[in-house]
């Protein structure tokens, strides 16, 4: 969680921001089998045990959002409420996602296969972490749509986004991320391993419930300034499985909405937590 959300939230609530397994200074096993939603949610439940906390409000972005949704399924008794930023809820499925078929149908998801090749991709990113963070941390309108291209050319690519300062991160923030990944147990490997868990997650989630009974907030984004029918459709579908769902669509923003629209996100989180508290 960025400091601009952490500060206002921690002024009112006890806020715990753990590095999930494979990230930051947490342990990062080399074996891909150590990851997956079952193992990572277990880590978070054990963290609550250690801290003496019965239930918590889970707020997540990207993989943190995916795991927050799964906490509601694996450990519903430990979740007071859940918020996901930019990652919708996808319930357990009775068919495993075929990544090859997905990429064929939607080539923009080719990066999923690339990141799923954990060791090779982690090694590539390890050689140029500053260039990688510079390239991806930009306002949504500035980011090239092809993440696969960014990764493939991260070492020697001549595109300006590798060397021009990030438009979202201060130099201090950038150096923090570079330092964190440079001193992490296995660099980018742990984070990449999350993308190699499609089959394992499918198998372990088969017996899980599909509905989420908790109070939930989904913060969606759209690059347009007006209505986004696709997001409205997504929210309507989620509401069928999450009866207590509230949704907020943030306009003219993308994946990095926590930085792009930080005041809006902070206000939305504070308002929602006060309501469910």
N, C-alpha and C positions, 0 to 999 in steps of 0.2 A: 504494500500500500504506500503510495507516495506521501511525502511529508505534508503536502497541502491538504490531504484528507486526514492524516494521522493526528495532526495537531488539534484541529477542532473536535474530532471525535474523542480523543483522549482527555480533553478538557472536561468532558461530561461523563465518560464511561471508562471502565477498565478495558484497554485495547491490547490484544495479544497478536503479534504479527510473526508467525513462525515461518522459517524457511522450510518448505516441504522437502521431503526426501529427494535428493538429487540436485537441490538448488542451494545457493549461498554457502553457508558454513555447516549445513546439515550433512549427515552421512550420505554417501552417494555410491552404493554398491555398483560394481561393474556388470553384474548379471542383470539382464533385462527382466528376468523372472521375479526380481525383488520389487518391481514396480506394479502399476495397475491400481485401479480404484479400490479394490478390497484391501490391499496392503497399506495404501496411503491414508485411507479413512481410518484404518486401525491405528496408525501412528497418531492421528489427531485425537481419537478417543482416549488413547493412553496419555497424551499430553494433558487433556482435561483431568484425567485421574491424578496425575502428578501435581497439578496445580490446585486440586481440590475443588474443581468446578463441575457442577452437575450438568448444567446446560449452558449453551452459548449461542449468540447470534452469529451465524457464519456469513461472511461477505467475501466474495471472490471475483477475480477477473482472470480471463483466459483459463489456464489449467486450474487455477484456484477456484474459478467458478464451477468448472466441471466437477471437481472434487467436493465443493460445497453442496451441489445438487445430490451427489452420491451419499454424502453424510446423512441426508434425509432418508435414504433407503436402507443403508447399512446400520445406522445408529440413530433412528428417529427420536429415541428418548433423550439424546444428548443435544438435540437441536431445538432452540427456542424459536428461531425464525431464520430465514435464509434470503440472501440477496445475491443475484448474479449480475455482473456488468458485462454486457455485450455477448454473452454466451447463452443461448436459449437452452431450455430443458429438453433433452432427448431421453425418453424413457427406455428401459431395457427392451431389447428387441428379440423376436424369436428367429431372426436371421442375422448372421454376422455380416457386417459391412464389408463389401468387396472393394478394397481400396483401388485396385486396378480398374474396375468398372466405374467407380466414382470419378477417377481422374479422366477416364475416356469420355465420360459424359460432361464433366466440368473441369477442363484443363487447369483452371486457376488453383485447383487443389493438388497440383503435382508436388508441391512442397511437402505434403503429408508423406509421400513415398520417400522423398529425399531425407527428411528428418527421421523416418523410420529406419533408414540405414544408419543406425546410431553412431557406430564407431567412426565410419568414414566422414560423416558430416561433422561430428564433434571435433575431429582432428582438424578439419578445414577451418572451422570457426575459431578454434583455439589459437590458430596462427595469426588471426587478425580481429580480436574482439572489439577494438576501438572502431575500426572501419565498419564492422557489422552493426554495432549499436548506433553509430552515426547514420547509417543507411536506413535502419528501420524506424528510428524514433523521429518521425516527421509528422506534420499535420496530414490528415487523411488525403487531402487533395494533392499533396506533394509526393506521396509514396508511390513508386511504380507498382503496378498491379501484380507483377510477377516476383513473388518472394523466392521462387526457385532460382531465378536469374540472380537475385541479390546474393544468395548463398553460393552459387556456383562460381561467381566472379569476385568473391569477397577478398581474396588475397591480392589479385592484380588488376581488378577492373578499373577502368579509367573514368567511370561515371562520377559526376560531381558529388552525389550524395554520400559517397564513401569518405570524402575528405572535408566537405563543407560542414560547419558546425550544425549539430542537431537543432531543429527549430522548436523542439519540445523540452529538451534537457538542458539545464545549466551545465557549465563546464564542471562544476563540483559534483553534480549528479552523475554525469558521464564518467568521471574518474572513479566515483564510488562503484558503479556497475563494473567497470573494467577491473578494478581492484578485487571486487567480490569474486568475479569469475576466474581471475588469475590465481587466486588463493584457494578456490574451491577444491574439494577432494579430487574430483574427476573432471574439472572444467565444465564443458557443455554436455558431457556424456549423459549425466543423469537426466537433464532436461530433455534430451533427444530420446531417451528410453521411453518416455511417456507415449511417444508416437509409435512405439513398437508393440503396443499392448492390445491392439484391436481384438484379436482372437481370444486372448486370455480374459479380457474384460467381458466379452460376450459370454463366455462360458461361466464365469463366476457370477454374472448378474442374472442368469436365466430364471432363478427362483425368487428374485427380488420383487417387491410390489412395484406397480407402475405409478400409482397416485401418490402425491405429496400432500399431506394434510396440514402442513405448517403454514403460517403466514409467510408470504414470499413477495419479494420485489424483484422484478426483472427490468433492468435499465438497458433499453435497446438504443441503437444509433442508426442514423440515416444521413447520408451526405447531402440530401436535398434539404431545402428550406420549407417544403410543404409536406402534405400527407404522403405517407409511404404505405401503399396497400399491402406490400409483402410483409412489412413488420406487423401491421394490424392483423393480417392473417395468421402470422406466427403466434402472436399473443392470444388470439382466439383459440388456436389449437392447444396451447399450453394451459389455458384456463380450464379446459375440459379435464385435465389431470391434476390441476392445482387449484382447488376451489377458492382458496384465500389469496389468490394472486393479485397483485397490483403491478401495473406496468407504467413505465415512463419512457417516452421516446425522445431522445435528445437529437435535435436537428443540427445539420452541418458539422457532423463529427463522425469519427470512425473508431477503429480498434483502440486507439490511445485516448479515448474520451476522458479518462481520469486526469489526463494532462490538458487536453484540448479545451474541455469545459469544466475545469476543476471547481469553480464556484457553484455551478449548477449541480454537479454530482455531490458535493459536500452538503449543500442545502437539502437535496433529496434524501440523502442518507440520514441526516439529523431528523428531518421531519418524519420519515418512516419509522426509525427506531423509537422515537417518542410515542408514536401511535401503537406499536406492538408491545412496548414496554409496560 
